[in-house]
Amino acid sequence: MLRTSRKTLLAIEAVVDVALHARPEPVQSRELTKRQGVPQRYLEQVMQQLVHEGILRGVRGPRGGYTLARERRRITVGEIVRIVDAMERRDEALTPSPLGDQIVRPLWDEIGELTLKRLDRITIEALCEEALAKGLGPESGDIDDFTI
């Protein structure tokens, strides 16, 4: 089921932030949470899940932080939404009801799938380009996406 929770929006923002700022050094959690204005503890669980799912790569050490695990043109918003949605589903326990299970949930799932199909066409690269066009990128300006 699709949600637009604060955690989902923060996860998308975090991945875009890492894509914009993780050159040449990884983005440290404290920098990320400072730019997003959220407590580090709140975002850390999401970041770890994004690492586990292969969206981000965690770099250990005093200069550690996060980088993208793959090219930003190969990461979609739909992937991130699915990861956070799965995290939030694990955290809630719904009591099934016939009306909800047979009528409301199928409708919501159908709408969610249509939305996710659209989000699957939006890449982190596209969001980075939009952010740069609006002057929301790093101060250094020019960011390359190295492809091997």
N, C-alpha and C positions, 0 to 999 in steps of 0.2 A: 504494500500500500504506500502510495506516495505522500510524503509530508514536506512541508516547507518549514522546517524547524530552524531555530536559531543555530543549532549545531550544524545543520546541513549548509546553511549560508556561510557560516564561519569556515567550514571545511573547504568549500569552493574558494573563498577568499584566501585561505591559507595556501592552497595549491597555486593560485595565481601569484600570490606574494612570493612564494619560493621560486616560481618560474621567472619572475621579474628581478629578484635580488640575489639569487644563488650563483653569482659569478664574480670573482673567481672562487670565493669562499662559500661554504654552506651557510644557510640562514640559521642563526641561533634562535631558539625558542623565545628567549626574552625579547629579541628584536621584533620578532613576529607578533608576539602578544602586545608589545608596546604600540606597534603600528595599528593593530586591530582593536586595541582598547579592551582586551579581555584578560582575565586571570590566566596565568600560565597553566595552572592545574586543570582548568576547564578545557583548554585546547589540547593538552598533552595526550589524553586518551584517544582523541580523534586522530592526531598525528601518528600515534603508534599504530592505529588500525590502518591508516593509509600506507604506512611502511609495510605492514604485514601483507597488505593486498597488492603491493607492487606499484603504487602510485608515487610514493616518495622513497628515498633512501636515507637512512639515518647514518650520520657520520659521527663517530665517537671521538672523544678527546677534548682538550681545552679550546680548540678552534672548531669543534664539531657543530653539528646542527642538521639541517635537512637540505637535500637537493632532490631534483626530480629523478625518478628511477628510470624514466625513458623520455624520449623527446616530447616536448609539450604539444606538438601537433598530433601525437598518438594517444593523448589522454583526453577523454571527453568528460563533460559535466555530468552526463548520465551515469558514468562509472562511479563518480564521487557520490552522487545522490544515492545510488544503490548501496554503497558501502555504509554510509551513515544510516540509511533506512534500516539495514540489517542490524546494525548496532542497537538502534533504538527499539527495534522489535524484540530483541533479546531481553531488553530491560523492562518490558511491559508484559503483563499477563492479562489477557482479555478473557472475560467469561463469555463463551459462545452463546448466541441466541439464534433461533431459527430465522427470524426476520433479518438480523444482521448478517448471518452467514449466507443466506440464500438470496437476499435482495440487495442490501446496501453494500456489503463488501464486494460482490462481483461488479457492481456499477463503479465503485471507487477504484477497484483494480483495473478495470478497463480504461478509465480516465487516466489513471496513473501510467499505464503502459503507453498510451498515446503521447502523454507528456514526456516520458522517458525516451521514446523514439525521437522526438524533437531534440531533447537534450543530448542524445547520442551524436547529433550532427554538429554540436557546438564543442569546439576544441579549446583547450587551455591556450593554445596559440592565438586563436581568435580573440579571446578575452584579454590576452596580453597586448595584442595590437590595439584593441579598443582603449585599454588603460593608457598605453603610451600616447595614443592620439589625443587623449584628454589630459595629458600631462601628469598622469598618476604613477609613472614609473620611477625608477631610482634616479637620483640626482645626476648620475653619470651620463644618463641619456641613452646612448647606443647599446643595445643588447643583441648579441648574436645567438642563434640557435645552432649549435654545432651538430651536424649530422654525419654519422660514419657509415 
